[in-house]
Amino acid sequence: MRTLQLILLTTLLTVMHGLAADAPRPLNFANDIVPILTKGSCNSGGCHGKASGQNGFKLSLLGFEPQEDYEHIVKEARGRRVFPAAPEQSLLLTKGTAQVPHGGGKKLDPKSEEYQDLIRWINEGMPYGSDSDPKMVSISVEPPVMTLPLKGSQQLKVTAHYSDGSTRDVTRRALYEANEKAMAETSETGHVQLFDLPGDVAVMVRYQGKVATFRATIPLGAPVDKLPPVRNYIDDLVNAKLKTIGMPPSDLADDSTFLRRVTLDITGRLPTAAELKDFLAVQDPQKRSAKIDALLDSPEYAEFFANKWSALLRNQRTQPTYARGSYLFWQWIRDSIADNKPYDHFVREVVAASGDLDQHPPVAWYRQVKDMKQQMEDVAQLFLGTRMQCAQCHHHPFEKWSQQDYYSFAAFFSTVSRKASGQKDEELIFHKRGTATATNIRTKANVVPASLGGEPLKLKPEQDPRLQLTEWMSRQDNPFFAHTLVNRYWKHFFNRGLVEPEDDMRETNPPVNPELLNALAADFTKSGYDMKHLIRTIVNSSTYQLSAVPNAFNARDRQNFSRYYPKRLNAEVLYDAVNRLLDVETNFAGQAPGTRAVALPDNSYNQSNYFLTVFGRPDSSSACECERTQEASLAQSLHLLNAADIQTQLARGNGRADVLTKDPRPDDDKITDLYHIALSRDPNAAEVKFATAHIDKKTNGKKDQEAFTAKKEAFEDILWALLNTKEFLFNH
């Protein structure tokens, strides 16, 4: 009898254990319900997640504040959005399934697991969950890295990891986005479909505020038998990638192409005809390196890069009284570049600027960036490649940065103060003694300065927090500082960053060649943040000196640097190039005659020069390179084709066409001169024949003054045709 009782008891316990194991786990609002809303885009910025909500219903953006969302769904409007007595009739569900009119359309399938979880949650009394419930700490994606064929595909698996050590498959509820839309697309369930472009593509996976990345390498698979000579570590790392991808590179560019390219990229001007002749005559195999050194030592280099940094540092003249300050700031930038001031010193003198404009011109940066939050955002984006703007109001959707990170980083600028100086509309910038804090707008807590990913700092009232910030930025182990600058300069020379956009460097936007980015950053740091050393390393590489002409395999390559990527001349460089070709001396108000457009100190000249405006010279109102317009437009084409000022300069007396007409040399020689000036190369036989035939046609049967006028018009036509060619308009 006793044995039978033990058997029955054991059987009962086994059954009860099985029932407990099969029982569904309790639902947690943050862990289970919010991800459903995020997957359906209910809490996106275009729907109920925007600041004002939508149609009377508001959710936190992307579900970063689940407690607030719970209040809005369960308690707001007397709880009318949920109906425990008949869960299927809840407004939350009838709207989501479009059973009643819904501006967002159908977001839920009644047959889906997500729908059933919502039903169960309402049936269970809409629990929020307890403090003891596990919290999600991270997500992982499988596989994290893979090599796939062209047009291949891969199903991803996403796992959420919780604070109690448990895991959960969240593949169906995660969000997916490819960083290169031309290379891959993703389904809602994590299926990645590749297209027919070789290279690297990353898929950002996002779930409940956490992110992970899947990265696919797609080889072309062509044999790489011939590689350009290795001149430094850049070539080693690029060649290794080309072998992995199976993409043969183009040949090296010839001397004339190299000269035009490197002169434009370093000094922002065309090489002169004399420079071309001298360079081609030199037989020394090291002549390219020697030319690079000469260009870096030229004043034009400092002017050109001062133009770049002046725009990024918002050197604006928004009112006439700012003229003195904008010029002093530009002059300081130019002199710093000419002196090859170490980059970390350059940044420190801007970020920690104190005093007045005469003592320290970089205080002009604080004239345009007055707000503590704007100061922090500019520093993060410009010098650390991190866009913090999103984290001001909510957790960053694509990064790990929270509101706490945002305000603790902003606190570095909380003691910046200003007072009037002796000059009209100019200020003294100084550190105001006191405790550096910023208020988190959500928690209302005062936070002290902390570097990105670092611990809060304990500073004395007399310590300027900005000095602590710049010290952290320039540390050799800083993961952002050197990487951001080398990526920015890489894009300047290659028309594409290793990370693109160049100032959006994050885990979910990985570099196309991580080893190269790390090597460049390490070398730059080791050099003592020597900007000339960085440029010299880049342009001396065979990778930079490859031809822009594609071979049979790399015409569609935009990632692997198997050839040089042509880029449009920017507004100032093109303006100067047109004037050089037409032999026009520029004349800008307040500047010496002949001042180049790339040497203009601020944005004020845009308003008085339509050419600079239409070709996209930035207004210096942003720390983003994206403010500069590089895309072609109809207005640009029309301006080059028939703008009155260009036609006037073509036809003017003592202009290029007039001088060439008076020149007694053979027309062939004069046409060759034009090609040297415009394109830095000799014309081919067909081009000479076409140009001389046009001159002969215009002058045929004419004599004396009539013949002179006709020939001048012919040279005007040739000049006009040259400045409208892609070869002239692009650096290649």
FENFEN-V945794 format. One line per field, one symbol per residue. phi: phi as a letter, one per 40 degrees, with the letter a starting at -180 (. if undefined). A space follows every 50 residues. Layout:
phi: ???
This chain:
phi: .ccccccccccccccccccccccccccbdccbcddcccccgcbcccbccc dcgafgbbbcdfgcbcccccccccbcffgccbbdcadcccddcccccgcb dadcgcbbbdccccccccdcccccgfcchbccccbcbabbbbccbabbcd gcaaccbbbcbbccgcbacbdcbcbbaccbccbabbccbgccbcbbbchb bbbcbbafgbbabbbbbbccgccbcbbcccbacdcdcccccccccgbccc cccccccdccccccccbgacccccccccccccbccccccccdcccccccc cccccccccccccfcbbcadccdccccccccccccccccfdddccdcccc cbdahbcccadcccccccbccdccccccccccbbgbccdcccbadccbac cbcccccccccdbcbcbaacbcbcgbbcbaccdiccabcccccgccbcda ccgbcdcbbcdcccdccccccccccccccbccdccccccdcdcbgaccbb ccbbcadcbcccadcccccccccccccgfccccccdccccccdccccccc ccbbcccbbbfcaccdacccdcccdcccccccfbccabdgbcdgccccbc caccccccbcdccccgcccgbacbcccccbccaccccccccacccccccc cccgcdcccccccccdcdccccdcccccbfaccccccccccccccccccd gbbfcccccccccccdcccccccbcccccbca
